[in-house]
Amino acid sequence: GANVGSYTLLAAAAGVDCVLAFEPSLLAGDRLWRNVALNGLEDKVQLHRVALGAEAGEVAFSVGCDTTNHVLSVGEAGVESETVPVRRFDDYFDPGRPAFVKMDVEGFETEVLAGAVAALDHPSLFGMLVEDNGSGRRYGREDSISSLLTALIARFSRTYLHKETGYIRFFALLGVFATGTQLVALAGALEL
């Protein structure tokens, strides 16, 4: 999520006319909005106090973990939490605007991307920055970043490279890359 707004403020102050910030934590969301107001950027930032996921609903979200608050997994009983709404990124995406996505969702990337299919497929999305710190393990995923990178490269390639010479060769190499990174990760020789 956007947490207290470091990247939100940077984007808005750098001239982005509409920054969508998603922060489900009540405390972090309040601090984010206070930081936006202190910098006079209220007209450039839209704060959405929701978690992003594959489907609309609700989830338990940890409290008191500072920058590592996260959607609780099944095995995290007893962790202090708050119930927060979940929405799909596609419900907020405006295909009429160029978009760059910065994602820091503590291992919940697969679910967020599943709710962003239209955005990922749209040519106005020109970039993504995704933080991965191995937190996907709490949701049963050992290979979060390699799978994510492979999926994003494939989507980008299908959208932009389909008319280029060597398109088929590129996808063959992408398949080799994906298989190789999965094998290396499964062998435990590389932490992804």
C-alpha positions in Angstrom: 0.0 0.0 0.0 0.9 3.7 0.0 1.7 3.6 3.7 2.5 7.2 4.9 2.9 8.5 1.3 6.6 8.7 0.5 6.1 7.7 -3.2 2.7 9.4 -3.3 4.2 12.7 -2.3 7.1 12.3 -4.7 4.9 11.6 -7.7 2.5 14.5 -6.9 5.3 17.0 -6.2 7.0 15.9 -9.4 4.0 17.0 -11.4 1.8 13.9 -11.8 -1.7 15.5 -11.9 -3.6 12.5 -10.4 -2.0 10.1 -8.0 -4.2 7.2 -6.8 -3.0 6.0 -3.4 -4.3 2.8 -1.8 -3.8 2.3 1.9 -6.0 0.0 3.9 -4.4 0.7 7.3 -6.5 3.3 9.2 -3.4 4.7 11.0 -1.1 4.8 7.9 -3.9 6.3 5.8 -4.5 9.1 8.3 -0.7 9.8 8.3 -0.6 9.7 4.5 -3.4 12.2 4.2 -1.8 14.5 6.8 1.4 14.4 4.8 -0.5 15.2 1.6 -2.2 18.2 3.3 1.1 19.4 4.8 2.5 19.6 1.3 -0.6 21.2 -0.3 -1.2 18.3 -2.7 -4.8 17.5 -1.9 -5.9 18.4 -5.4 -3.4 15.9 -6.9 -3.9 12.8 -4.6 -6.9 10.5 -4.3 -6.7 8.3 -1.2 -8.6 5.1 -1.3 -8.7 3.3 2.0 -9.0 -0.2 0.6 -6.8 -3.2 0.1 -6.5 -4.3 -3.5 -7.2 -7.9 -4.5 -8.7 -10.3 -7.0 -12.3 -9.7 -6.0 -14.3 -7.2 -3.9 -14.9 -8.2 -0.3 -13.2 -7.8 3.1 -9.9 -9.1 4.6 -8.2 -9.1 8.0 -5.3 -6.6 7.8 -2.5 -6.6 10.5 -2.2 -3.7 12.9 1.0 -2.5 14.6 3.6 -4.0 12.1 4.6 -0.5 10.9 5.7 -0.7 7.2 5.0 -4.5 7.0 1.3 -4.5 7.8 -0.3 -7.0 5.5 -3.4 -9.1 4.6 -3.4 -11.9 7.2 -3.0 -15.4 5.9 -4.9 -18.4 7.3 -2.0 -19.3 9.6 -1.8 -15.9 11.3 -4.4 -16.4 14.0 -4.0 -14.2 17.1 -2.3 -11.3 15.2 -3.9 -7.9 16.0 -5.9 -6.8 13.0 -8.6 -4.7 11.5 -11.2 -5.6 8.9 -10.7 -3.6 5.7 -12.5 -3.6 2.3 -11.0 -5.1 -0.7 -11.5 -3.8 -4.3 -10.1 -4.6 -7.7 -7.5 -2.2 -9.2 -9.4 -2.4 -12.5 -12.3 -0.6 -10.8 -10.1 2.5 -10.3 -8.0 2.3 -13.5 -8.7 5.1 -16.0 -7.6 4.0 -19.5 -7.6 7.6 -20.7 -4.6 8.5 -18.5 -1.0 7.3 -18.8 -0.3 5.1 -15.8 2.7 3.9 -13.7 2.1 1.5 -10.9 4.2 1.2 -7.7 3.2 -1.9 -5.8 4.3 -2.7 -2.2 1.8 -5.2 -0.9 3.9 -7.5 1.3 3.4 -10.7 -0.7 -0.1 -10.1 -1.9 1.0 -9.3 -5.5 -0.6 -12.3 -7.2 -4.0 -11.3 -5.8 -3.6 -7.6 -6.7 -2.6 -8.5 -10.3 -5.5 -10.8 -10.6 -7.7 -7.8 -10.0 -5.8 -5.7 -12.5 -6.2 -7.7 -15.7 -7.7 -4.9 -17.8 -5.1 -2.4 -16.6 -2.2 -4.7 -17.3 -3.5 -5.3 -20.8 -4.0 -1.6 -21.6 -1.3 0.3 -23.5 -1.6 3.3 -21.3 0.1 1.4 -18.5 3.8 2.2 -19.3 5.5 0.8 -16.2 5.5 -0.9 -12.8 7.7 -0.9 -9.8 7.1 -4.0 -7.6 8.7 -4.5 -4.2 9.3 -8.2 -3.4 10.8 -9.2 -0.1 9.8 -12.9 0.0 6.6 -12.2 1.9 4.6 -14.3 -0.6 5.7 -17.3 1.4 3.0 -16.4 4.0 0.5 -17.1 1.2 2.2 -20.3 0.1 4.2 -18.9 -2.8 8.0 -19.4 -3.0 8.4 -18.0 -6.4 6.5 -14.7 -6.3 8.9 -12.4 -8.1 10.0 -14.8 -10.9 6.4 -15.6 -11.7 5.4 -12.0 -11.6 8.3 -10.9 -13.8 7.5 -13.6 -16.4 3.8 -12.7 -16.5 4.6 -9.0 -16.8 7.1 -9.5 -19.6 4.7 -11.8 -21.4 1.9 -9.1 -21.2 4.2 -6.3 -22.3 5.5 -8.4 -25.2 2.0 -9.5 -26.4 0.9 -5.8 -26.4 4.0 -4.1 -27.9 6.2 -6.7 -29.6 3.7 -8.6 -31.7 4.6 -6.8 -34.9 8.4 -7.0 -34.4 10.7 -9.4 -36.3 11.7 -12.2 -33.9 8.5 -12.2 -31.9 8.3 -16.0 -31.8 12.0 -16.3 -30.9 11.5 -13.8 -28.1 8.6 -15.9 -26.6 10.7 -19.1 -26.9 13.5 -17.4 -24.9 11.0 -16.1 -22.4 9.8 -19.7 -21.9 13.4 -20.8 -21.3 13.9 -17.9 -18.9 10.8 -18.7 -17.0 11.6 -22.4 -16.7 15.2 -21.7 -15.7 14.2 -19.2 -12.9 11.6 -21.6 -11.6 14.1 -24.5 -11.5 16.8 -22.4 -9.8 14.3 -21.1 -7.2 12.9 -24.6 -6.5 16.5 -25.9 -6.1 17.0 -23.3 -3.4 20.1 -21.9 -5.3 18.5 -18.4 -5.6 16.2 -16.5 -3.3 13.5 -14.7 -5.3 
